[in-house]
């Protein structure tokens, strides 16, 4: 009989907690009740989670962008270096085969200078997305995969980032001489007898490659924050990601 009363009492308590599921702390209270322990996670509110993840996103995006938006940030990083478009790689091979490799190298350098220039503007786009994060977004990110933050940014910023990058890329391609270098490459190639002429859309290609590079670096920073407590540089980051560690 006493056992039945204990079960009934525990069931009522759990039902009350589930009824109050819109409260910020209920998720953690349920966890700590069932585990029979009381930890700092019980004090972790939805507001804490959102603020903590915003800090993580800001930290990850700033570091990722800062790495790429300096001279050689793209050019000297093989993981993100902008190479010729796939449809133009035969152009590079042919020109190198005929001893015109220097013109190709110059064009590749200019493409990457444009990407480095455009990356500077990524921060503002990301800040807008981070500011609008919801509770549901935060919980999905916190308990999600190692790249959940990055995927959130891709989903919420891809169009805005393209619209931000593209005009900068176009302007930068002209300023750094990439457009002229590219024109020289394509013109030289297209003059080769019996060659099928090519002329890929350089602006869109470099824009997309620059975006890919930015997201790749942000994902790398995110994974370090998730896996290495040392990278959690604020108390709130430590508190929030301790919850993820115990999921």
LUMDREN-536886 format. One line per 5 residues: their letters; for each residue x, y, z of N, C-alpha, C. Coordinates in pm, whole numbers, plus 50000, padded with zeros to 5 digits. Atoms other than C-alpha are relative to their C-alpha. Example, Ala and Ser with C-alpha at 12.3 -4.5 7.8 and 13.67 -1.06 7.14 Angstrom:
REM LUMDREN-536886
as> 50089,49881,50000,51230,49550,50780,50090,50120,50000 | 49918,49881,49994,51367,49894,50714,49923,50109,50073;
REM end
This chain:
REM LUMDREN-536886
xxxxx> 50084,49880,50000,50000,50000,50000,50088,50126,50000 | 49910,49884,49996,50284,50241,50090,50070,50019,49867 | 49935,49991,50130,50455,50158,49763,49907,50063,49898 | 50099,49943,50093,50135,50235,49573,49985,50150,50022 | 50014,49858,49969,50104,50570,49754,50119,50080,49948;
xxxxx> 49880,49930,50052,50463,50661,49664,49993,50016,49850 | 50011,49993,50146,50403,50575,49299,49897,50105,49959 | 50106,49904,50032,50080,50776,49298,50048,50143,50021 | 49949,49866,49971,50254,51074,49460,50099,50045,49895 | 49900,49966,50104,50544,51062,49210,49932,50030,49867;
xxxxx> 50073,49979,50125,50298,51034,48919,49932,50135,49999 | 50066,49869,49993,50105,51339,49038,50102,50113,49982 | 49896,49897,50012,50427,51537,49071,50045,50014,49855 | 49957,49996,50140,50535,51442,48719,49895,50062,49912 | 50110,49943,50078,50191,51528,48580,49997,50151,50015;
xxxxx> 49998,49856,49977,50211,51872,48742,50113,50066,49923 | 49887,49944,50073,50554,51930,48592,49971,50007,49852 | 50029,50001,50143,50437,51831,48246,49893,50102,49965 | 50104,49900,50022,50132,52056,48280,50059,50139,49992 | 49933,49870,49999,50367,52345,48349,50112,50006,49899;
xxxxx> 49889,50014,50095,50577,52263,48043,50038,50128,49930 | 49963,49873,50063,50570,52623,47923,50095,50081,50087 | 49906,49928,49913,50787,52729,48217,50142,49980,49951 | 49863,50005,50052,51149,52802,48135,50079,49884,50056 | 49908,50094,49937,51303,52561,48380,49946,49858,50009;
xxxxx> 50061,50131,49976,51066,52264,48365,50080,49885,49940 | 49924,50107,50064,51278,52063,48122,50114,49951,50090 | 49888,50037,49914,51574,52072,48360,49952,49945,50133 | 50053,50049,49874,51361,52020,48670,49959,49855,49988 | 50040,50139,50024,51212,51703,48523,50122,49910,49996;
xxxxx> 49879,50081,50011,51558,51577,48437,50065,49976,50135 | 49931,50016,49872,51705,51643,48778,49915,49922,50098 | 50089,50077,49913,51397,51498,48954,50012,49852,49971 | 49992,50140,50038,51415,51177,48758,50138,49942,50032 | 49865,50049,49972,51789,51154,48810,50031,49996,50149;
xxxxx> 49980,50000,49856,51749,51209,49182,50113,50088,50044 | 49889,49912,49963,52007,51487,49180,49964,50142,49967 | 50022,49858,50026,52022,51864,49181,50129,50058,49950 | 49878,49946,50059,52273,52031,48951,49975,50141,49954 | 50015,49863,50050,52339,52373,48807,49910,50004,49879;
xxxxx> 50086,50002,50118,52144,52261,48500,49857,50035,50035 | 50137,49972,49959,51822,52297,48703,49971,50148,49995 | 50019,49856,50003,51876,52673,48704,50015,50057,49860 | 49979,49956,50137,51930,52687,48330,49865,50029,49935 | 50127,49961,50058,51641,52881,48177,50012,50008,49848;
xxxxx> 50001,49982,50146,51536,52916,47815,50075,50127,49962 | 49931,49874,50027,51666,53271,47833,50151,49980,50004 | 49858,50033,49992,52006,53137,47943,50047,49929,49874 | 49963,50080,50117,52008,52888,47656,50012,50089,49876 | 49997,49911,50116,51925,53153,47396,50121,50092,50005;
xxxxx> 49886,49909,49986,52183,53397,47532,50132,49926,49978 | 49878,50077,50014,52445,53126,47553,50028,49961,49856 | 49981,50039,50140,52388,53006,47199,50028,50121,49912 | 49968,49878,50074,52391,53361,47071,50147,50035,50019 | 49857,49975,49975,52729,53404,47238,50086,49905,49917;
xxxxx> 49923,50099,50076,52849,53083,47075,50000,50034,49852 | 50009,49964,50141,52724,53194,46734,50083,50123,49968 | 49921,49878,50021,52878,53538,46768,50148,49967,50004 | 49859,50038,49990,53208,53387,46881,50046,49922,49878 | 49963,50082,50115,53209,53130,46602,50005,50078,49871;
xxxxx> 50003,49923,50125,53111,53370,46327,50112,50103,49996 | 49893,49899,49999,53354,53640,46435,50136,49937,49972 | 49870,50064,50022,53648,53402,46451,50011,49945,49859 | 49998,50056,50135,53553,53227,46130,50019,50106,49894 | 49989,49891,50097,53510,53552,45941,50135,50068,50010;
xxxxx> 49871,49932,49982,53822,53709,46092,50114,49921,49935 | 49895,50084,50059,54033,53415,45975,50004,50017,49849 | 50008,49998,50146,53911,53451,45617,50010,50140,49939 | 50010,49866,50057,53880,53827,45577,50130,50079,50003 | 49868,49935,50007,54253,53900,45588,50073,49951,49875;
xxxxx> 49923,50042,50117,54510,53876,45313,50046,49855,50016 | 49966,50143,50005,54566,53511,45221,49907,49913,50085 | 50096,50079,49922,54271,53405,45440,49938,49888,49919 | 50048,50102,50093,54132,53219,45140,50115,49938,49923 | 49896,50047,50093,54437,53195,44916,50093,49896,50060;
xxxxx> 49902,50091,49937,54665,53018,45165,49934,49891,50085 | 50074,50104,49926,54394,52794,45313,49942,49902,49898 | 50041,50095,50104,54357,52487,45092,49856,49951,50019 | 50136,50049,49974,54026,52394,45260,49895,50091,49937 | 50100,49905,50052,53852,52707,45128,50048,50076,49876;
xxxxx> 49945,49928,50115,54077,52833,44847,49909,49992,49879 | 50085,49994,50120,53878,52945,44544,50084,49965,49878 | 49932,50043,50121,53993,52759,44236,49913,50031,49878 | 50080,49977,50120,53872,52775,43879,49867,49922,50010 | 50127,50075,50005,53507,52676,43826,50022,49866,49930;
xxxxx> 49981,50133,50062,53472,52307,43733,49999,50004,49849 | 50010,49996,50146,53369,52395,43379,50118,50074,49936 | 49885,49928,50053,53683,52607,43346,50133,49936,50037 | 49875,50065,49961,53936,52365,43492,50079,49951,49879 | 49930,50038,50123,54014,52243,43142,50075,50120,49942;
xxxxx> 49932,49878,50043,54105,52605,43071,50137,50008,50069 | 49875,49994,49924,54365,52599,43348,50100,49897,49949 | 49909,50107,50044,54511,52266,43237,50061,50032,49864 | 49953,49970,50135,54534,52373,42875,50103,50112,50001 | 49908,49887,49995,54699,52705,42956,50132,49962,50067;
xxxxx> 49876,50045,49937,54948,52541,43190,50080,49912,49904 | 49933,50089,50095,55025,52283,42923,50075,50077,49891 | 49935,49922,50105,55115,52558,42677,50094,50107,50058 | 49904,49909,49938,55333,52744,42929,49944,50131,50048 | 50063,49875,49956,55083,53008,43036,49949,49989,50144;
xxxxx> 50043,50021,49861,55062,52901,43401,49997,50127,50082 | 49992,49878,49919,55154,53245,43533,49870,50080,49992 | 50125,49926,50015,54838,53400,43395,49888,49933,50080 | 50097,50075,49921,54636,53127,43563,50020,50029,50149 | 49969,49974,49859,54811,53179,43898,49953,50140,50041;
xxxxx> 50044,49863,49971,54740,53551,43878,49849,50007,50015 | 50147,49999,49996,54371,53489,43810,49950,49936,50130 | 50041,50068,49877,54340,53245,44103,50024,50089,50121 | 49971,49909,49889,54508,53493,44337,49894,50109,50009 | 50098,49892,50000,54266,53765,44232,49862,49952,50044;
xxxxx> 50129,50056,49958,53962,53541,44280,49994,49991,50153 | 49996,50015,49855,54070,53474,44637,50007,50134,50071 | 50000,49865,49941,54140,53840,44706,49858,50055,50006 | 50140,49954,50002,53781,53913,44609,49920,49932,50111 | 50071,50073,49895,53652,53642,44844,50039,50054,50138;
xxxxx> 49953,49945,49873,53866,53780,45129,49936,50135,50027 | 50059,49868,49988,53728,54125,45065,49852,49990,50036 | 50144,50014,49977,53366,54010,45063,49970,49944,50139 | 50026,50066,49871,53397,53804,45382,49984,50099,50114 | 50008,49898,49894,53433,54121,45589,49854,50033,50031;
xxxxx> 50139,49960,49981,53063,54198,45538,49910,49891,50056 | 50084,50111,49954,52942,53859,45663,49948,50021,50142 | 50037,49986,49860,52928,53960,46028,49863,50064,50018 | 50128,49930,49984,52637,54201,45987,49883,49910,49965 | 50107,50091,50041,52427,53940,45807,49975,49896,50109;
xxxxx> 50014,50102,49896,52494,53682,46077,49938,50057,50127 | 50054,49937,49880,52414,53924,46359,49848,50011,49991 | 50145,49990,50018,52066,53980,46215,49932,49866,50025 | 50057,50134,49981,51999,53605,46209,50009,49957,50145 | 49980,50039,49860,52140,53552,46557,49900,50073,50090;
xxxxx> 50092,49920,49919,51924,53831,46699,49858,49944,49999 | 50137,50048,50014,51604,53669,46572,49981,49854,50043 | 50010,50139,49956,51673,53324,46725,49885,49981,50099 | 50112,50031,49911,51368,53168,46895,50039,49892,50101 | 49977,50104,49901,51341,52931,47191,50013,49864,49932;
xxxxx> 49995,50129,50071,51270,52638,46958,50130,49985,49922 | 49871,50003,50071,51571,52730,46745,50112,49963,50096 | 49894,50019,49902,51788,52738,47056,50007,49855,50049 | 50001,50138,49950,51678,52398,47187,50045,49903,49892 | 49959,50087,50111,51719,52237,46845,50151,50006,49979;
xxxxx> 49856,49982,50019,52069,52382,46817,50079,49934,50113 | 49926,50049,49885,52179,52294,47168,50007,49847,50003 | 50005,50146,49991,52070,51931,47151,50021,49934,49864 | 49984,50053,50135,52145,51891,46780,50140,49950,49972 | 49871,50051,50045,52442,51775,46578,50111,50101,50024;
xxxxx> 49884,49914,49977,52793,51920,46601,50001,50124,49911 | 50006,49884,50090,52710,52158,46316,49862,50065,49999 | 50137,49947,49995,52358,52257,46426,49998,50152,49994 | 49993,49853,50006,52459,52621,46480,50025,50046,49857 | 49966,49964,50138,52612,52639,46135,49882,49976,49907;
xxxxx> 50117,50030,50083,52308,52474,45977,49890,50104,50021 | 50098,49894,49972,52086,52730,46150,50035,50126,49922 | 49958,49881,50074,52291,53011,45999,49981,49982,49850 | 50021,50025,50143,52281,52849,45655,49854,50019,49963 | 50143,49994,50028,51905,52817,45673,49945,50141,50006;
xxxxx> 50058,49867,49977,51844,53170,45796,50073,50114,49929 | 49924,49889,50059,52113,53368,45613,50042,49980,49855 | 49942,50030,50130,52190,53200,45282,49962,50104,49894 | 50044,49903,50100,51980,53434,45068,50057,50139,50029 | 49949,49868,49962,52076,53746,45262,50151,50009,49981;
xxxxx> 49855,50000,50015,52441,53645,45259,50040,50009,49854 | 49971,49992,50144,52440,53591,44884,49977,50144,49951 | 50032,49863,50043,52273,53930,44834,50101,50100,50053 | 49897,49912,49943,52536,54087,45060,50133,49979,49930 | 49870,50033,50059,52834,53907,44909,50010,50038,49852;
xxxxx> 49992,49990,50145,52746,53928,44542,50044,50137,49948 | 49953,49870,50050,52774,54305,44486,50142,50033,50046 | 49864,49977,49950,53087,54315,44702,50100,49922,49915 | 49915,50083,50085,53236,54030,44501,50019,50066,49865 | 49991,49936,50131,53156,54206,44175,50093,50122,50005;
xxxxx> 49917,49880,49985,53310,54531,44298,50145,49962,50026 | 49864,50041,49965,53610,54353,44446,50072,49935,49883 | 49939,50063,50118,53671,54145,44134,50056,50106,49906 | 49951,49890,50084,53705,54472,43949,50117,50073,50065 | 49898,49923,49930,53910,54648,44216,50134,49928,50006;
xxxxx> 49873,50074,49987,54166,54371,44261,50051,49950,49866 | 49956,50039,50133,54187,54312,43889,49965,49858,49961 | 50036,50139,50030,54027,53968,43899,49922,49989,49870 | 50080,50005,50123,53781,54047,43623,50090,50010,49877 | 49907,49986,50113,54061,54160,43395,50086,49875,49985;
xxxxx> 49918,50121,50006,54273,53859,43489,49920,49884,49943 | 50086,50108,50050,53982,53627,43424,49975,50017,49851 | 50023,49973,50142,53907,53794,43093,50123,49962,49917 | 49876,50035,50071,54271,53751,42996,50014,49849,49985 | 49992,50146,50003,54260,53382,43085,49904,49943,49896;
xxxxx> 50103,50054,50090,53937,53312,42901,50027,50039,49854 | 49971,49954,50137,54037,53520,42599,50113,49919,49939 | 49887,50077,50051,54368,53341,42566,49958,49858,49968 | 50046,50137,50021,54199,53005,42601,49911,49991,49876 | 50096,50005,50111,53920,53084,42355,50064,50026,49864;
xxxxx> 49930,49978,50126,54177,53182,42092,50072,49875,49950 | 49934,50124,50042,54324,52833,42086,49915,49931,49894 | 50078,50061,50109,54219,52667,41760,49930,49870,50042 | 50079,50122,49982,53948,52401,41770,49960,49973,50145 | 50039,50013,49860,53872,52466,42139,49855,50048,50014;
xxxxx> 50137,49956,49971,53511,52483,42261,50007,50118,50097 | 49990,49879,49920,53472,52834,42400,49922,49988,50131 | 50065,50001,49869,53381,52883,42767,49996,50142,50054 | 50008,49871,49933,53274,53178,42980,49907,49989,50121 | 50084,50019,49881,53142,53077,43325,49968,50133,50068;
xxxxx> 50039,49880,49925,52959,53332,43544,50092,50013,50121 | 49897,49989,49897,53252,53440,43756,49946,50058,50130 | 50051,49934,49880,53063,53666,43997,49925,49903,50091 | 50079,50093,49919,52813,53404,44113,50086,49886,50052 | 49914,50110,49958,53077,53133,44127,50084,50039,50121;
xxxxx> 49916,49956,49889,53313,53329,44352,49915,50031,50123 | 50091,49973,49888,53019,53444,44566,49966,49873,50075 | 50037,50127,49937,52909,53087,44632,50119,49932,50067 | 49882,50060,49940,53263,52968,44698,50041,50076,50127 | 49968,49921,49881,53321,53254,44942,49905,49965,50114;
xxxxx> 50098,50040,49899,53000,53162,45126,50032,49862,50056 | 49963,50135,49955,53103,52797,45140,50117,50005,50097 | 49883,49987,49915,53435,52899,45291,49967,50056,50137 | 50040,49940,49873,53276,53116,45557,49927,49898,50087 | 50074,50100,49923,53033,52843,45663,50091,49887,50048;
xxxxx> 49908,50105,49959,53313,52588,45672,50081,50042,50124 | 49922,49953,49887,53517,52801,45911,49914,50017,50124 | 50092,49988,49886,53215,52874,46131,49971,49863,50059 | 50024,50137,49952,53142,52502,46152,50119,49948,50080 | 49880,50043,49928,53500,52439,46258,50005,50063,50138;
xxxxx> 50002,49932,49872,53471,52699,46534,49891,49943,50090 | 50110,50056,49922,53136,52557,46644,50039,49866,50062 | 49962,50132,49950,53276,52206,46679,50102,50010,50113 | 49903,49981,49892,53562,52334,46892,49930,50042,50129 | 50074,49955,49882,53319,52510,47127,49924,49883,50062;
xxxxx> 50079,50113,49950,53105,52198,47153,50089,49894,50067 | 49918,50113,49955,53394,51956,47211,50107,50038,50101 | 49888,49959,49915,53653,52160,47398,49954,50106,50101 | 50044,49903,49899,53546,52326,47727,50089,50124,50008 | 49909,49886,49996,53852,52552,47703,49955,50111,49905;
xxxxx> 50046,49902,50099,53692,52722,47402,49875,50075,50046 | 50119,49933,49946,53389,52820,47611,50048,50113,50091 | 49924,49893,49935,53529,53156,47709,49919,50085,50098 | 50080,49927,49902,53237,53288,47918,49931,49900,50092 | 50069,50087,49905,53056,53149,48222,49871,49946,49941;
xxxxx> 50127,50044,50059,52731,53135,48026,50022,49890,49898 | 49969,50106,50096,52888,52932,47746,50030,49869,50072 | 49968,50121,49923,53025,52688,48003,49874,49937,50055 | 50124,50048,49938,52686,52660,48170,49909,49935,49897 | 50091,50050,50102,52486,52613,47851,50052,49872,49937;
xxxxx> 49948,50119,50070,52718,52364,47682,50029,49884,50095 | 49994,50111,49905,52750,52163,48002,49874,49916,49987 | 50126,50070,50024,52388,52074,47934,50011,49911,49877 | 49981,50079,50121,52481,51959,47586,50091,49880,50029 | 49908,50108,49967,52766,51749,47728,49930,49883,50065;
xx> 50071,50104,49925,52517,51559,47942,49877,49946,49930 | 50123,50044,50068,52252,51499,47676,50005,49850,49972;
REM end
